[in-house]
Amino acid sequence: MRGVGGVLYGAGPAYGGKSWVRLGKAPGGAALYGDQIIDAFDLGTLKALVASASSSKPGSTVHDADDRAVKAWSYRGTITFGQLFKVSKPFRQMLGGRLAPKYGRVIVHWGIATDLTGKPVVVQAVWRPGEGYPMQKVAVATRFSWPVKATIKAPRTTGTARNPYGDDVIDTFGS
């Protein structure tokens, strides 16, 4: 997936073939996260999580997206979908600006491992709404690498499609 200028693109078998297709408008982070509800590049979200962390301590060594060992600092805590919706503009955007009221109390257990300069290396989120909910358990982890210097251009497309991976959170909790 690739996000450029507020438009999300996908390619590969899941999107109907080998060529790129336009998936529609989405924040750039949507290309990175799929079901990840914590945007590691949104300072408002990170500040709110770190301020409410139940644990903040030197962590073990973690592996970044390039599988390099990184000495880390670990933050952990919980937040409800309702609280995350209030503090995280990317989460609000992901859900199309609406969180179904019955999901506001769903508890998210989160963890963020940063390198020793404070850059996120691993972001984890786990939630278990329980019986009677369409998704009974979700666990997602996103790894990052630093430094990254890249320019991303919008690809040529052969049509439009729906994202088969990242929409289940939107469909379930944004309705």
N, C-alpha and C positions, 0 to 999 in steps of 0.2 A: 504494500500500500504506500501511497505517497500523498501528502497534503501540500498544496501550493495555492497561495492566494485565497484561502477560504474554501477551496474545492478539494474534495477527496477523490483519489483515483485508485483503482485496483487492477491487478493483472494476475494471470495464471489460471489453472484449471477451475478453481472455485468461482471465478468470475466469468466462466464460459469460454476460456481459451487462453492463448498465449499473449494476446494483445491487450493493451490498456483500455479500460472502460471508465467513464466518469460515473462516480457514485453519488455525487451531489454536494451541496454545501455542507461544510463541517469545519470546525476549528482544526488547525494544523496538527494538534496533538492527537486527533482521532486516528491518524495514520500510525501512530506509535502504540496506542494503548489497547485497542479492541475493547475488552471488558474491564480494563483498568480504570477505576473511577477516581484515582488520585493522580492529578496532573503535577508531576515533579517540577514543571517549569512555571507554575503559578505561585508567586510568592505569597499571596493571600492565603492560599490553601496550606502551604508549608508552614507559614507562621502560626496559623490557627492550630495545626496538628502538633507542632513542636511545643507550643505554649501549653497544650493540654496533655502532653505525654505523661504516661504513668511510669515510664522508664526512660532514662537517658544516661548512657554509660558507654565506655569503650567497648567496642564489639570485637568479634573475631575477624579473621580475614575473610573477605567475600570476593567473589569473582565478578568482574565487570562484563559487559556485553562482548568484549573481545577475549574473554576467558583469562584475563590477567588478574593475578592476586592483588587485592587492595586492602590495606589496613583500614578498618572502618570504625565509625562511631555509630551507635545504635539507638534509635528512638522507637518506642512502642506505645500504643495506646488504643483506645476505642473511641468511636464517634458514631452517632446515629445517622441514618440517611438524611433525616430532617436537619440536623446540625450541619452536615456536610453540604447540603443544598444551600444553606444560608451563607456559609463562608467561602464556597468554591464556585466562582463564575464558570469555570470549565465544566463542572459537574452539572450546573444548571443548563448550560448550553447542550451538553450531551443528552439531557433528558428533554430537550426542546422547551425548556422554561417551566416545566410542570412535573412535580413529584406527586404521584397518586397518594392521597392522605393515608391510606392504610399501610403504606411502606415507611412512613416517617420515623417509626420507632425501631426499624431494623438496625441492629448493632453491627458495625464494621470494626473488626480487629485489624489494625494496620501496623506496619513496621516500615521504617525508613533507615537504610544504612547509607551513611555519607562517607566520602573520603575524609581525610583529616583537614582538608580545606573547606569542607561543608558542602561539596557538590554531591548530589544524590547518585548512588551507585546501584542500589536495589530498592525498589518500592513494592511492598506487598499489601494486599488487601484480602480479607476473608470475611464472608458473611454467611450466616445460616438462618434464614428467616423461619424455617421450621415447616411443620405439616400445614397443608392448606395453601401454600404459596407455590407459584409456578416453578420457581427455581429454589430447590431446597438447600443447596450449598454451592457457593462460588469461591474459588481460591485463585488468585492471579498474582503473578510476580513479574515485574519489568526490570530489566537490567540496562544500565547505561554505561557508556565509555567516554572518557575525557582525555585529551582535548579532541574535538572534532571540528574540522574546518571543511565545509562543503557548501556548494551552491546547488540547489535543487530546482530543476526546471519542470514545468508541466509537460507531461508526455502527450504524444499524439494519441487520440482515442478512436475506437471503432464503434462506439455506442455508449449507452448508459446501462447501469445495473444496480441492484440492491446489494449492500454489503452482507454476505452470508455469515460473517463472524461477529462483528461488533454490534449488531442490532438487537440481540436478545436482551441486553440490559435496558436499552431504550424502550423496546416493546413491552417489557415486563413492568418496569418501575416508573416509566414516564406516562403511563396511561391514566 
